Amino acid sequence: MPKAIFLTGATGFVGSAIASHLRRLNPSMPILVLARNRGQRTARERVGEVLSGVKAAAIGGDISAESDIGASESDLRTLRAYDLDVWHAAANTSFDKDSRADIVRTNVGGTQKLLGFLDTLSVRRFHYISTAYVAGDRARLSSGRGCIAYEDEDFVGQCFRNAYEESKCHAERMIKEWAATTGNPATIYRLAIALGHSRSGWTSAFTGYYGYMRGFSVLRTRLARPRTADSVNQSPHVNGYMHLPVRVWGDPEATINVACVDYLVDVIGRLSQLDRSIGKTFHVVNPAPPRFAWLLMAGLRVIGIGGVRVCKPLDSSAETKLERLVNNSLAPYRPYTMGEPVFDTANVRAVLGTVPAHPPVDEALVRRLLSYAIREKFGRPVHMSSHTPR
């Protein structure tokens, strides 16, 4: 049977970057992209908008559909005609507690239905995009287990900080069981927190680090307006920076494992081409992650805010009104600012011979990334073809 690539999640940030990279690695192989109809836009239109310049065919459907991923009979015949390299990147990445049911439905239920559907197709290999943060909160584990998250482990008793982490861990275990039962080769890639392109700053998703910094950008705009009766006190400007004398809760020495999307897809691409990566799980992470306090201050310098300090959480009665406003808005991210394990990369090193170096996370990179986000108002729709170097 002829070979083809079947990709879910290609309209998302990381998924679209994977689609573009796979096209470069496989210039003549068909790429079939699963996408939902949304509003007045068809799956074909959405794929054409996001993957403009990437030759790919849209398969209308949804991994959460009750049967056959909601694909038409014509699309099903297309899928059955190929020996497929399947890439599963579709996921609900929300941290919202109220979205737990939707997160589980997509990340666990959707993965389960996709695997069942694949049993009716010819699958050459299965690739799953996961997150390094399935490691969860390991504070209650023994020192050996708590300090290092190993690639060859999944659930070892860690506490999950949100439904997203828990659902991705559950999906990983499901995929391993499916691969063992069916004999289909599978590989899992656990990614760092994805940042924009290291050279252009391009991103289409303003979550994670961007979501954290967006709160400060919005606050700066709000405080720059004329004072109103219900506003917090305006803060003075010092040397061109808005001075915000606030304490942000977090561990100044904690690392934040952020990595640029071009680095992530490059490492994934290298691993995916090697047979010896079959059956393994890989931490595709930044081998030299920045400290939280440094990353925050570097970002605040781009936004134009000074006076912020990082310290471990205090009693809420010790907070000022402005600190309470800031820390409440950042609450969903707080667990990630209090520390993380070292992500073991022994499997990456064994397969590739080394862990590729990530571009330095320095002032220049942070400025490039956040300047792009500010220009795009942290979320105005962006077309990949206009902003992603080929």
Secondary structure as GFF3:
##gff-version 3
##sequence-region A 1 390
A	DSSP	beta_strand	3	8	.	.	.	ID=ss1
A	DSSP	alpha_helix	13	25	.	.	.	ID=ss2
A	DSSP	beta_strand	31	35	.	.	.	ID=ss3
A	DSSP	alpha_helix	43	50	.	.	.	ID=ss4
A	DSSP	beta_strand	57	60	.	.	.	ID=ss5
A	DSSP	three_ten_helix	68	70	.	.	.	ID=ss6
A	DSSP	alpha_helix	73	80	.	.	.	ID=ss7
A	DSSP	beta_strand	83	88	.	.	.	ID=ss8
A	DSSP	three_ten_helix	97	99	.	.	.	ID=ss9
A	DSSP	alpha_helix	100	104	.	.	.	ID=ss10
A	DSSP	pi_helix	105	110	.	.	.	ID=ss11
A	DSSP	alpha_helix	111	118	.	.	.	ID=ss12
A	DSSP	beta_strand	122	131	.	.	.	ID=ss13
A	DSSP	three_ten_helix	132	135	.	.	.	ID=ss14
A	DSSP	alpha_helix	143	147	.	.	.	ID=ss15
A	DSSP	beta_strand	148	149	.	.	.	ID=ss16
A	DSSP	alpha_helix	163	182	.	.	.	ID=ss17
A	DSSP	beta_strand	186	191	.	.	.	ID=ss18
A	DSSP	beta_strand	193	195	.	.	.	ID=ss19
A	DSSP	alpha_helix	209	224	.	.	.	ID=ss20
A	DSSP	beta_strand	237	238	.	.	.	ID=ss21
A	DSSP	beta_strand	241	243	.	.	.	ID=ss22
A	DSSP	beta_strand	247	249	.	.	.	ID=ss23
A	DSSP	beta_strand	258	260	.	.	.	ID=ss24
A	DSSP	alpha_helix	261	272	.	.	.	ID=ss25
A	DSSP	three_ten_helix	275	277	.	.	.	ID=ss26
A	DSSP	beta_strand	281	284	.	.	.	ID=ss27
A	DSSP	alpha_helix	292	303	.	.	.	ID=ss28
A	DSSP	beta_strand	305	306	.	.	.	ID=ss29
A	DSSP	beta_strand	309	311	.	.	.	ID=ss30
A	DSSP	three_ten_helix	316	318	.	.	.	ID=ss31
A	DSSP	alpha_helix	321	329	.	.	.	ID=ss32
A	DSSP	three_ten_helix	331	333	.	.	.	ID=ss33
A	DSSP	alpha_helix	334	337	.	.	.	ID=ss34
A	DSSP	beta_strand	342	343	.	.	.	ID=ss35
A	DSSP	alpha_helix	346	352	.	.	.	ID=ss36
A	DSSP	alpha_helix	363	375	.	.	.	ID=ss37
A	DSSP	alpha_helix	384	387	.	.	.	ID=ss38
###
